[in-house]
Amino acid sequence: MKTLSKIYMWVVFALLYAPILVLILFSFNDAGSLNNFSTFSLKWYGELFRDTRALEALKNSLYLAVSSSLLATVIGTLAAFAISRMRSKYLKAALKSATNIPMMNPDIVTGVSMMLLFVAAMSIPFSPLKKLGFATMLIAHTTFNLPYVILSVLPRFQQMDKHLTEAALDLGCTPTMTFFRVELPLVVPGIVSGLMLGFTLSLDDFVISHFVSSPDFQTLPLYVYNQTAHEVKYSMYALCALMVFVILLLLLAVNFAGGKGEKKVERPRKIRRKTGGAA
């Protein structure tokens, strides 16, 4: 049984990662063909960095990903703090369930819903929204990033030792000072994880961006999709390979930050066990 489970696991991994490995391999193919691999070359990476439209789309994607992830992190951290402080367990459970709904929704449902919302908002007199573009994409990306930030930060607030907050208040700190000097530093690993996760999700989002974007502001996934409608440039293989490497590095950083935060939480617990819970 164990042998079959291992074989099944390797088959699944092969189906998932073999196409990515083939893409990365042929991004270094000088021949520019999928039929044969001639020589190892960085030719298509050079072509990519000479493509001004691709670089413009990359700049737009980075600008949007950084802006939306930062905004979602600030709002999500405050929301997680508020949820953790709620006394009504029914209201807290309801808010947690409502937070999880956007993650369960298919992207196409979220994209169409956001598009209809923005079109309705643009029809209102004196509306600040005049057309689809960066503003609508920023709102959409911040919206679908929020649940992931809350999911990363909320457990940190719940695992926090409440006696630290009480001690800070007893020593003369105001609730605001306690939040910024005691509570916020303890949840930094969760904040960093949520920030990086939001950045990654925003960087490679296509479906939602497709419904709320305009030709004036095109992100990298939209640019790659438009390329597939015609003859695909081999520089796109290089572009996709670079995206894979960037996302891989970000995910490794998220896992590292999460593991480091868990060690910090476990250390005070071990100390309390050794001392018998004495202050």
C-alpha positions as CSV (number, residue, x, y, z in Angstrom):
1,M,0.0,0.0,0.0
2,K,2.8,2.4,0.8
3,T,4.5,1.7,-2.5
4,L,1.3,2.5,-4.4
5,S,0.9,5.7,-2.5
6,K,4.5,6.8,-3.3
7,I,4.0,6.0,-7.0
8,Y,0.7,7.9,-7.0
9,M,2.5,10.9,-5.3
10,W,5.3,10.9,-7.9
11,V,2.8,10.7,-10.8
12,V,0.9,13.7,-9.4
13,F,4.1,15.7,-9.0
14,A,5.2,14.8,-12.5
15,L,1.9,15.9,-14.0
16,L,2.1,19.2,-12.1
17,Y,5.7,20.1,-12.6
18,A,6.8,18.5,-15.9
19,P,5.2,21.2,-18.0
20,I,6.9,23.9,-16.0
21,L,10.3,22.2,-16.3
22,V,9.8,21.8,-20.0
23,L,9.0,25.5,-20.3
24,I,12.1,26.5,-18.3
25,L,14.2,24.2,-20.4
26,F,13.1,25.5,-23.8
27,S,13.5,29.1,-22.6
28,F,17.2,28.4,-23.0
29,N,16.9,26.8,-26.4
30,D,18.7,28.9,-29.0
31,A,16.8,27.2,-31.9
32,G,13.5,28.7,-30.8
33,S,11.7,25.4,-31.5
34,L,9.9,22.8,-29.4
35,N,10.9,20.1,-31.8
36,N,14.6,20.0,-30.9
37,F,17.0,21.5,-28.4
38,S,20.0,22.9,-30.2
39,T,22.3,24.8,-27.8
40,F,22.0,26.4,-24.4
41,S,21.5,30.2,-24.9
42,L,20.2,33.3,-23.1
43,K,19.1,34.7,-26.5
44,W,15.4,34.8,-25.6
45,Y,16.1,36.5,-22.2
46,G,17.9,39.2,-24.2
47,E,14.9,39.5,-26.5
48,L,12.6,39.8,-23.5
49,F,14.5,42.7,-22.0
50,R,14.4,44.5,-25.4
51,D,10.6,44.2,-25.6
52,T,9.4,47.5,-24.3
53,R,5.7,46.4,-24.1
54,A,6.6,43.4,-22.0
55,L,8.7,45.6,-19.7
56,E,5.9,48.2,-19.4
57,A,3.4,45.3,-18.5
58,L,5.9,44.1,-15.9
59,K,6.2,47.5,-14.4
60,N,2.4,47.8,-14.2
61,S,2.2,44.4,-12.6
62,L,4.8,45.2,-9.9
63,Y,3.2,48.6,-9.2
64,L,-0.2,47.0,-8.8
65,A,1.0,44.1,-6.8
66,V,2.9,46.2,-4.3
67,S,0.1,48.8,-3.9
68,S,-2.7,46.2,-3.5
69,S,-0.7,43.9,-1.2
70,L,0.3,46.9,1.1
71,L,-3.3,48.2,1.2
72,A,-4.7,44.7,1.9
73,T,-2.1,44.1,4.6
74,V,-3.0,47.3,6.5
75,I,-6.8,46.7,6.2
76,G,-6.5,43.0,6.9
77,T,-4.3,43.4,9.9
78,L,-6.7,45.9,11.5
79,A,-9.6,43.5,10.6
80,A,-7.9,40.5,12.2
81,F,-7.2,42.6,15.3
82,A,-10.9,43.6,15.5
83,I,-12.1,40.0,15.0
84,S,-9.7,38.6,17.7
85,R,-11.1,41.2,20.2
86,M,-14.7,40.4,19.6
87,R,-16.5,38.9,22.6
88,S,-19.5,37.5,20.8
89,K,-18.4,34.0,19.5
90,Y,-21.4,33.9,17.1
91,L,-20.5,37.2,15.5
92,K,-16.8,36.2,15.3
93,A,-17.7,32.9,13.7
94,A,-20.0,34.7,11.2
95,L,-17.2,37.1,10.3
96,K,-14.7,34.3,9.8
97,S,-17.1,32.5,7.5
98,A,-17.8,35.7,5.5
99,T,-14.0,36.2,5.2
100,N,-13.6,32.7,3.8
101,I,-16.3,33.1,1.1
102,P,-14.2,35.1,-1.4
103,M,-11.5,32.4,-1.2
104,M,-14.1,29.7,-2.0
105,N,-15.7,31.7,-4.9
106,P,-14.4,30.9,-8.4
107,D,-12.3,33.7,-9.8
108,I,-14.6,34.2,-12.7
109,V,-17.5,34.9,-10.3
110,T,-15.5,37.4,-8.4
111,G,-14.3,39.0,-11.7
112,V,-17.8,39.4,-13.2
113,S,-19.2,40.7,-9.9
114,M,-16.5,43.3,-9.6
115,M,-17.0,44.4,-13.2
116,L,-20.8,44.8,-12.7
117,L,-20.1,46.8,-9.5
118,F,-17.7,49.1,-11.3
119,V,-20.0,49.6,-14.3
120,A,-22.9,50.5,-11.9
121,A,-20.6,52.8,-9.9
122,M,-19.6,54.6,-13.1
123,S,-23.2,55.3,-14.1
124,I,-23.8,57.2,-10.8
125,P,-23.6,61.0,-11.3
126,F,-20.4,62.6,-9.9
127,S,-18.9,59.2,-9.4
128,P,-15.1,59.3,-8.9
129,L,-14.9,56.2,-11.2
130,K,-14.9,57.3,-14.8
131,K,-13.5,54.2,-16.5
132,L,-11.9,50.9,-15.9
133,G,-8.2,51.0,-15.3
134,F,-5.7,51.1,-12.5
135,A,-8.2,52.3,-9.8
136,T,-10.6,49.4,-10.5
137,M,-7.8,46.9,-10.6
138,L,-6.4,48.2,-7.3
139,I,-9.8,47.8,-5.6
140,A,-10.3,44.3,-7.1
141,H,-6.9,43.1,-6.2
142,T,-7.1,44.5,-2.7
143,T,-10.5,42.8,-2.2
144,F,-9.4,39.3,-3.1
145,N,-6.1,39.7,-1.2
146,L,-7.9,40.7,2.1
147,P,-9.1,37.2,3.1
148,Y,-5.6,35.7,2.7
149,V,-4.1,38.5,4.9
150,I,-6.7,38.0,7.6
151,L,-6.1,34.2,7.4
152,S,-2.4,34.8,8.0
153,V,-2.6,37.4,10.7
154,L,-5.7,36.3,12.8
155,P,-4.0,33.1,14.2
156,R,-1.1,35.2,15.4
157,F,-3.4,37.5,17.4
158,Q,-5.2,34.4,18.8
159,Q,-2.0,32.7,19.8
160,M,-0.7,35.8,21.5
161,D,-0.2,35.8,25.3
162,K,-2.9,38.1,26.7
163,H,-1.0,38.7,29.8
164,L,1.5,40.8,27.8
165,T,-1.2,43.2,26.8
166,E,-2.5,43.4,30.4
167,A,1.0,44.0,31.7
168,A,1.6,46.8,29.3
169,L,-1.7,48.4,30.3
170,D,-0.9,48.1,34.0
171,L,2.5,49.8,33.4
172,G,0.8,52.9,31.9
173,C,0.6,52.2,28.2
174,T,-2.5,53.4,26.4
175,P,-4.4,50.9,24.2
176,T,-2.8,52.5,21.1
177,M,0.7,52.3,22.5
178,T,0.1,48.7,23.6
179,F,-1.0,47.8,20.1
180,F,2.0,49.3,18.3
181,R,4.7,48.5,20.9
182,V,3.5,45.0,22.2
183,E,0.9,43.4,20.0
184,L,2.0,44.5,16.5
185,P,5.7,43.3,16.8
186,L,4.4,39.8,17.9
187,V,2.3,39.4,14.8
188,V,5.0,40.6,12.3
189,P,5.6,37.1,10.9
190,G,2.0,36.7,10.1
191,I,1.9,40.2,8.5
192,V,4.9,39.5,6.4
193,S,3.4,36.1,5.3
194,G,0.1,37.9,4.3
195,L,2.0,40.6,2.5
196,M,4.0,38.2,0.4
197,L,1.1,36.0,-0.3
198,G,-1.0,39.0,-1.4
199,F,1.9,40.2,-3.6
200,T,2.2,36.7,-5.2
201,L,-1.6,36.4,-5.8
202,S,-1.8,39.9,-7.3
203,L,1.3,39.4,-9.5
204,D,-0.1,36.3,-11.3
205,D,-3.8,37.1,-11.3
206,F,-5.4,36.9,-14.7
207,V,-9.1,36.1,-14.5
208,I,-10.2,38.9,-12.2
209,S,-7.9,41.4,-13.9
210,H,-9.3,40.5,-17.3
211,F,-12.8,41.7,-16.3
212,V,-11.8,45.0,-14.5
213,S,-8.9,46.1,-16.7
214,S,-8.6,48.5,-19.7
215,P,-6.2,48.8,-22.6
216,D,-4.6,51.8,-20.9
217,F,-3.3,49.6,-18.0
218,Q,-2.1,46.1,-19.0
219,T,-0.5,43.7,-16.5
220,L,1.9,41.0,-17.3
221,P,-0.6,38.1,-17.3
222,L,-2.8,40.0,-19.6
223,Y,0.1,40.7,-21.9
224,V,1.1,37.0,-22.0
225,Y,-2.6,36.1,-22.8
226,N,-2.7,38.6,-25.6
227,Q,0.5,37.1,-27.1
228,T,-1.1,33.6,-27.1
229,A,-3.8,34.9,-29.4
230,H,-1.2,35.3,-32.1
231,E,2.1,33.5,-32.8
232,V,3.7,33.1,-29.4
233,K,7.2,34.7,-29.1
234,Y,9.8,32.5,-27.6
235,S,10.7,35.4,-25.3
236,M,7.4,34.5,-23.5
237,Y,9.0,31.3,-22.4
238,A,11.7,33.3,-20.8
239,L,9.2,35.6,-19.2
240,C,7.2,32.7,-17.8
241,A,10.3,31.0,-16.5
242,L,11.3,34.3,-14.6
243,M,7.8,34.5,-13.1
244,V,8.1,30.9,-11.9
245,F,11.4,31.7,-10.2
246,V,10.1,34.9,-8.6
247,I,7.0,33.2,-7.2
248,L,9.1,30.3,-6.0
249,L,11.4,32.6,-4.1
250,L,8.4,34.5,-2.6
251,L,6.8,31.2,-1.4
252,L,10.0,30.1,0.2
253,A,10.2,33.5,1.9
254,V,6.6,33.1,3.2
255,N,7.3,29.6,4.6
256,F,10.5,30.8,6.2
257,A,8.7,33.8,7.8
258,G,5.9,31.5,9.0
259,G,8.3,28.9,10.5
260,K,10.3,31.7,12.3
261,G,7.2,33.1,13.8
262,E,6.1,29.7,15.1
263,K,9.5,29.2,16.8
264,K,9.1,32.6,18.5
265,V,5.7,31.5,19.8
266,E,6.8,28.1,21.0
267,R,9.8,29.5,22.9
268,P,7.8,31.4,25.6
269,R,5.6,28.4,26.0
270,K,8.6,26.1,26.7
271,I,9.9,28.7,29.2
272,R,6.5,28.8,31.0
273,R,6.4,25.0,31.2
274,K,9.9,24.8,32.7
275,T,9.1,27.5,35.3
276,G,5.7,26.0,36.1
277,G,3.8,29.0,34.7
278,A,5.3,31.4,37.2
279,A,5.8,35.0,36.0
